[in-house]
């Protein structure tokens, strides 16, 4: 988990500089992270088609009720993050990629 905050793209660049990338939530174990942070999920290439940054399809989904909704104060919400304080596992939300959050990096084997 980063100590810094910044836009989604800054988080991705920071992870890549460390030989990693933003986390891909592909297991329940990764989903139980209890922090608010960017994850490696975006629909920037095609609105409504959420793709992991490693190119894999979205199969496990933990969207918060009513999400993704792409309703961000006249800005598109194309990047996903984890929300803290949820009582269940459904804690993903979409936000404008320019918002400032911390991020979670993951190194692939």
MDTraj code that builds the backbone (N, CA, C; nanometers):
import mdtraj as md
import numpy as np

residues = "UNK UNK UNK UNK UNK UNK UNK UNK UNK UNK UNK UNK UNK UNK UNK UNK UNK UNK UNK UNK UNK UNK UNK UNK UNK UNK UNK UNK UNK UNK UNK UNK UNK UNK UNK UNK UNK UNK UNK UNK UNK UNK UNK UNK UNK UNK UNK UNK UNK UNK UNK UNK UNK UNK UNK UNK UNK UNK UNK UNK UNK UNK UNK UNK UNK UNK UNK UNK UNK UNK UNK UNK UNK UNK UNK UNK UNK UNK UNK UNK UNK UNK UNK UNK UNK UNK UNK UNK UNK UNK UNK UNK UNK UNK UNK UNK UNK UNK UNK UNK UNK UNK UNK UNK UNK UNK UNK UNK UNK".split()
xyz = np.array([
    [0.0853, -0.1182, 0.0000],
    [0.0000, 0.0000, 0.0000],
    [0.0888, 0.1231, 0.0000],
    [0.0605, 0.2157, -0.0886],
    [0.1426, 0.3361, -0.0969],
    [0.1184, 0.4277, 0.0224],
    [0.2190, 0.5031, 0.0545],
    [0.2042, 0.6079, 0.1560],
    [0.1593, 0.7380, 0.0908],
    [0.1810, 0.7477, -0.0394],
    [0.1437, 0.8667, -0.1149],
    [0.0017, 0.8530, -0.1680],
    [-0.0524, 0.9649, -0.2126],
    [-0.1803, 0.9642, -0.2826],
    [-0.1618, 1.0346, -0.4153],
    [-0.2508, 1.0060, -0.5078],
    [-0.2448, 1.0706, -0.6375],
    [-0.3474, 1.0103, -0.7303],
    [-0.3514, 1.0599, -0.8546],
    [-0.4418, 1.0043, -0.9542],
    [-0.4061, 0.8593, -0.9860],
    [-0.4990, 0.7878, -1.0448],
    [-0.4822, 0.6468, -1.0798],
    [-0.3556, 0.6257, -1.1619],
    [-0.3342, 0.7089, -1.2633],
    [-0.2180, 0.6922, -1.3517],
    [-0.0870, 0.7111, -1.2756],
    [-0.0826, 0.8037, -1.1809],
    [0.0383, 0.8214, -1.0992],
    [0.0660, 0.6960, -1.0171],
    [-0.0397, 0.6364, -0.9630],
    [-0.0239, 0.5126, -0.8885],
    [0.0319, 0.4026, -0.9765],
    [-0.0194, 0.3934, -1.0974],
    [0.0294, 0.2902, -1.1891],
    [0.1759, 0.3137, -1.2248],
    [0.2134, 0.4381, -1.2503],
    [0.3530, 0.4679, -1.2823],
    [0.4448, 0.4357, -1.1644],
    [0.3998, 0.4662, -1.0428],
    [0.4795, 0.4359, -0.9240],
    [0.4987, 0.2846, -0.9100],
    [0.3921, 0.2100, -0.9287],
    [0.4026, 0.0638, -0.9202],
    [0.4996, 0.0107, -1.0253],
    [0.4876, 0.0589, -1.1472],
    [0.5748, 0.0119, -1.2552],
    [0.7209, 0.0462, -1.2273],
    [0.7451, 0.1615, -1.1679],
    [0.8823, 0.1993, -1.1324],
    [0.9407, 0.1029, -1.0297],
    [0.8551, 0.0343, -0.9580],
    [0.8978, -0.0637, -0.8572],
    [0.8969, -0.2067, -0.9111],
    [0.8771, -0.2204, -1.0424],
    [0.8738, -0.3533, -1.1029],
    [0.7442, -0.4274, -1.0768],
    [0.6367, -0.3534, -1.0536],
    [0.5068, -0.4125, -1.0214],
    [0.3998, -0.3421, -1.1045],
    [0.2753, -0.3581, -1.0673],
    [0.1645, -0.2853, -1.1292],
    [0.0535, -0.2766, -1.0255],
    [-0.0503, -0.2024, -1.0541],
    [-0.1631, -0.1953, -0.9621],
    [-0.2210, -0.3348, -0.9420],
    [-0.2746, -0.3586, -0.8249],
    [-0.3240, -0.4920, -0.7897],
    [-0.4424, -0.5336, -0.8770],
    [-0.4428, -0.6603, -0.9149],
    [-0.5550, -0.7238, -0.9838],
    [-0.6232, -0.8132, -0.8801],
    [-0.7496, -0.7855, -0.8516],
    [-0.8240, -0.8637, -0.7523],
    [-0.8775, -0.9891, -0.8217],
    [-0.8032, -1.0979, -0.8098],
    [-0.8430, -1.2220, -0.8758],
    [-0.8640, -1.3362, -0.7768],
    [-0.8769, -1.3001, -0.6506],
    [-0.9044, -1.4017, -0.5483],
    [-0.9702, -1.3347, -0.4284],
    [-1.0403, -1.4129, -0.3505],
    [-1.1050, -1.3617, -0.2300],
    [-1.0017, -1.3064, -0.1328],
    [-0.8847, -1.3684, -0.1269],
    [-0.7803, -1.3239, -0.0348],
    [-0.7389, -1.1796, -0.0625],
    [-0.7320, -1.1425, -0.1894],
    [-0.6945, -1.0048, -0.2240],
    [-0.8095, -0.9082, -0.1994],
    [-0.9323, -0.9564, -0.2070],
    [-1.0488, -0.8705, -0.1902],
    [-1.0660, -0.8240, -0.0471],
    [-1.0134, -0.8934, 0.0487],
    [-1.0371, -0.8578, 0.1883],
    [-0.9463, -0.7452, 0.2375],
    [-0.8748, -0.6797, 0.1475],
    [-0.7944, -0.5638, 0.1855],
    [-0.8871, -0.4578, 0.2432],
    [-0.8535, -0.4051, 0.3566],
    [-0.9406, -0.3080, 0.4229],
    [-0.8793, -0.1686, 0.4195],
    [-0.8621, -0.1187, 0.3001],
    [-0.8071, 0.0147, 0.2841],
    [-0.8694, 0.0793, 0.1616],
    [-0.8767, 0.2098, 0.1594],
    [-0.9290, 0.2802, 0.0422],
    [-0.8125, 0.3085, -0.0507],
    [-0.8166, 0.2506, -0.1694],
    [-0.7039, 0.2646, -0.2609],
    [-0.7448, 0.2281, -0.4031],
    [-0.6670, 0.2813, -0.4983],
    [-0.6855, 0.2444, -0.6383],
    [-0.6509, 0.0976, -0.6575],
    [-0.7274, 0.0311, -0.7452],
    [-0.6939, -0.1038, -0.7898],
    [-0.6769, -0.0983, -0.9416],
    [-0.6239, -0.2040, -0.9996],
    [-0.5898, -0.2029, -1.1420],
    [-0.7042, -0.2361, -1.2350],
    [-0.8157, -0.1669, -1.2213],
    [-0.9358, -0.1933, -1.3004],
    [-0.9842, -0.0631, -1.3627],
    [-1.0094, -0.0642, -1.4938],
    [-1.0506, 0.0570, -1.5632],
    [-1.1429, 0.0243, -1.6809],
    [-1.2274, 0.1213, -1.7153],
    [-1.3074, 0.1100, -1.8379],
    [-1.2765, 0.2277, -1.9295],
    [-1.1555, 0.2813, -1.9164],
    [-1.1148, 0.3983, -1.9933],
    [-1.1136, 0.3714, -2.1442],
    [-1.0781, 0.2507, -2.1854],
    [-1.0721, 0.2192, -2.3289],
    [-1.2112, 0.2133, -2.3913],
    [-1.3086, 0.1592, -2.3177],
    [-1.4454, 0.1467, -2.3691],
    [-1.5421, 0.1543, -2.2518],
    [-1.6205, 0.2603, -2.2472],
    [-1.7116, 0.2845, -2.1354],
    [-1.8006, 0.1636, -2.1093],
    [-1.7981, 0.1188, -1.9830],
    [-1.8820, 0.0079, -1.9413],
    [-1.8165, -0.1289, -1.9526],
    [-1.7020, -0.1358, -2.0194],
    [-1.6279, -0.2616, -2.0302],
    [-1.5064, -0.2534, -1.9389],
    [-1.5190, -0.3110, -1.8220],
    [-1.4134, -0.3043, -1.7208],
    [-1.3113, -0.4144, -1.7452],
    [-1.1852, -0.3742, -1.7557],
    [-1.0749, -0.4655, -1.7851],
    [-0.9642, -0.4431, -1.6824],
    [-0.9037, -0.5523, -1.6377],
    [-0.7865, -0.5422, -1.5503],
    [-0.6671, -0.4948, -1.6322],
    [-0.5745, -0.4271, -1.5672],
    [-0.4592, -0.3717, -1.6384],
    [-0.3696, -0.4772, -1.7003],
    [-0.3802, -0.6023, -1.6554],
    [-0.3021, -0.7095, -1.7176],
    [-0.3743, -0.7673, -1.8392],
    [-0.4884, -0.7073, -1.8760],
    [-0.5647, -0.7503, -1.9928],
    [-0.6678, -0.8578, -1.9639],
    [-0.6708, -0.9084, -1.8420],
    [-0.7659, -1.0151, -1.8096],
    [-0.9070, -0.9599, -1.7930],
    [-1.0033, -1.0449, -1.8237],
    [-1.1440, -1.0081, -1.8130],
    [-1.1854, -1.0001, -1.6666],
    [-1.2847, -0.9216, -1.6408],
    [-1.3411, -0.9083, -1.5067],
    [-1.4334, -1.0276, -1.4825],
    [-1.3930, -1.1189, -1.3961],
    [-1.4753, -1.2360, -1.3654],
    [-1.5277, -1.2279, -1.2227],
    [-1.4404, -1.2078, -1.1263],
    [-1.4849, -1.1825, -0.9887],
    [-1.5233, -1.0364, -0.9793],
    [-1.6412, -1.0066, -0.9273],
    [-1.6846, -0.8673, -0.9155],
    [-1.7319, -0.8396, -0.7747],
    [-1.6842, -0.7300, -0.7191],
    [-1.7227, -0.6899, -0.5845],
    [-1.7701, -0.5444, -0.5838],
    [-1.8518, -0.5084, -0.6828],
    [-1.9028, -0.3722, -0.6909],
    [-1.9976, -0.3443, -0.5751],
    [-1.9895, -0.2257, -0.5229],
    [-2.0842, -0.1765, -0.4243],
    [-2.2211, -0.1668, -0.4923],
    [-2.3283, -0.1766, -0.4175],
    [-2.4622, -0.1682, -0.4762],
    [-2.4767, -0.0380, -0.5553],
    [-2.5277, -0.0494, -0.6780],
    [-2.5476, 0.0671, -0.7636],
    [-2.4236, 0.1100, -0.8402],
    [-2.3150, 0.0375, -0.8254],
    [-2.1900, 0.0716, -0.8920],
    [-2.1565, -0.0342, -0.9967],
    [-2.0820, -0.0015, -1.0967],
    [-2.0315, 0.1305, -1.1312],
    [-2.1425, 0.2158, -1.1919],
    [-2.1392, 0.3448, -1.1656],
    [-2.2471, 0.4311, -1.2141],
    [-2.2008, 0.5455, -1.3044],
    [-2.0709, 0.5672, -1.3149],
    [-2.0155, 0.6721, -1.4012],
    [-2.0765, 0.8092, -1.3732],
    [-2.1071, 0.8379, -1.2476],
    [-2.1666, 0.9672, -1.2121],
    [-2.0710, 1.0439, -1.1222],
    [-1.9825, 1.1202, -1.1822],
    [-1.8792, 1.1879, -1.1052],
    [-1.8702, 1.3365, -1.1288],
    [-1.9709, 1.4114, -1.0905],
    [-1.9655, 1.5577, -1.1013],
    [-1.9174, 1.6031, -1.2387],
    [-1.9845, 1.5551, -1.3428],
    [-1.9537, 1.5909, -1.4813],
    [-1.8176, 1.5422, -1.5283],
    [-1.7589, 1.4461, -1.4580],
    [-1.6340, 1.3838, -1.5013],
    [-1.6607, 1.2345, -1.5163],
    [-1.6066, 1.1732, -1.6210],
    [-1.6253, 1.0282, -1.6333],
    [-1.5552, 0.9543, -1.5200],
    [-1.6168, 0.8480, -1.4738],
    [-1.5587, 0.7643, -1.3689],
    [-1.5067, 0.6365, -1.4340],
    [-1.3802, 0.6366, -1.4687],
    [-1.3216, 0.5269, -1.5450],
    [-1.2220, 0.4420, -1.4680],
    [-1.2012, 0.4703, -1.3398],
    [-1.1044, 0.3950, -1.2603],
    [-1.1720, 0.3432, -1.1336],
    [-1.1299, 0.2247, -1.0902],
    [-1.1936, 0.1599, -0.9750],
    [-1.1063, 0.1689, -0.8507],
    [-1.1735, 0.1742, -0.7364],
    [-1.1029, 0.1737, -0.6087],
    [-1.1823, 0.0936, -0.5076],
    [-1.1146, 0.0575, -0.4001],
    [-1.1764, -0.0123, -0.2875],
    [-1.2178, 0.0927, -0.1858],
    [-1.3385, 0.0786, -0.1319],
    [-1.3892, 0.1678, -0.0274],
    [-1.3751, 0.0979, 0.1069],
    [-1.3267, 0.1686, 0.2059],
    [-1.3156, 0.1100, 0.3396],
    [-1.4456, 0.1269, 0.4158],
    [-1.4593, 0.0520, 0.5214],
    [-1.5738, 0.0669, 0.6096],
    [-1.6973, -0.0093, 0.5666],
    [-1.6883, -0.0854, 0.4588],
    [-1.8023, -0.1648, 0.4151],
    [-1.8137, -0.2889, 0.5029],
    [-1.9356, -0.3290, 0.5323],
    [-1.9564, -0.4463, 0.6176],
    [-1.9572, -0.5760, 0.5384],
    [-1.9557, -0.5658, 0.4067],
    [-1.9485, -0.6866, 0.3252],
    [-1.8345, -0.6714, 0.2252],
    [-1.8153, -0.7703, 0.1430],
    [-1.7043, -0.7680, 0.0481],
    [-1.7294, -0.6792, -0.0725],
    [-1.8533, -0.6380, -0.0950],
    [-1.8848, -0.5554, -0.2114],
    [-1.8479, -0.4104, -0.1827],
    [-1.7217, -0.3775, -0.2130],
    [-1.6717, -0.2456, -0.1758],
    [-1.5958, -0.1756, -0.2879],
    [-1.6244, -0.2104, -0.4135],
    [-1.5625, -0.1388, -0.5243],
    [-1.6527, -0.0238, -0.5666],
    [-1.5894, 0.0823, -0.6133],
    [-1.6595, 0.1998, -0.6628],
    [-1.5806, 0.2535, -0.7814],
    [-1.6498, 0.3207, -0.8734],
    [-1.5790, 0.3890, -0.9812],
    [-1.5677, 0.5372, -0.9482],
    [-1.4544, 0.5955, -0.9841],
    [-1.4248, 0.7365, -0.9588],
    [-1.3552, 0.7966, -1.0799],
    [-1.3564, 0.9309, -1.0911],
    [-1.2715, 0.9929, -1.1925],
    [-1.1252, 0.9569, -1.1642],
    [-1.0530, 0.9226, -1.2672],
    [-0.9140, 0.8789, -1.2508],
    [-0.8244, 0.9886, -1.1945],
    [-0.8685, 1.1138, -1.2011],
    [-0.7883, 1.2258, -1.1519],
    [-0.7956, 1.2413, -1.0000],
    [-0.8903, 1.1743, -0.9361],
    [-0.9016, 1.1852, -0.7898],
    [-0.7744, 1.1345, -0.7233],
    [-0.7486, 1.1837, -0.6024],
    [-0.6284, 1.1458, -0.5291],
    [-0.6587, 1.0399, -0.4244],
    [-0.6008, 0.9219, -0.4432],
    [-0.6111, 0.8113, -0.3480],
    [-0.4746, 0.7457, -0.3379],
    [-0.4562, 0.6639, -0.2367],
    [-0.3368, 0.5795, -0.2352],
    [-0.3623, 0.4628, -0.3302],
    [-0.2643, 0.3763, -0.3470],
    [-0.2782, 0.2654, -0.4401],
    [-0.2093, 0.1423, -0.3845],
    [-0.2457, 0.0278, -0.4409],
    [-0.1886, -0.0998, -0.3989],
    [-0.1140, -0.1590, -0.5176],
    [0.0155, -0.1836, -0.4987],
    [0.0974, -0.2455, -0.6029],
    [0.1047, -0.3959, -0.5806],
    [0.1263, -0.4669, -0.6898],
    [0.1392, -0.6123, -0.6844],
    [0.2469, -0.6544, -0.7831],
    [0.3386, -0.7365, -0.7357],
    [0.4425, -0.7925, -0.8216],
    [0.3985, -0.9312, -0.8655],
    [0.3965, -0.9542, -0.9957],
    [0.3592, -1.0860, -1.0489],
    [0.4816, -1.1764, -1.0483],
    [0.4575, -1.3048, -1.0255],
    [0.5677, -1.4021, -1.0276],
    [0.6125, -1.4311, -1.1688],
])
top = md.Topology()
chain = top.add_chain()
for i, resn in enumerate(residues, 1):
    res = top.add_residue(resn, chain, resSeq=i)
    for name in ("N", "CA", "C"):
        top.add_atom(name, md.element.get_by_symbol(name[0]), res)
traj = md.Trajectory(xyz[None], top)
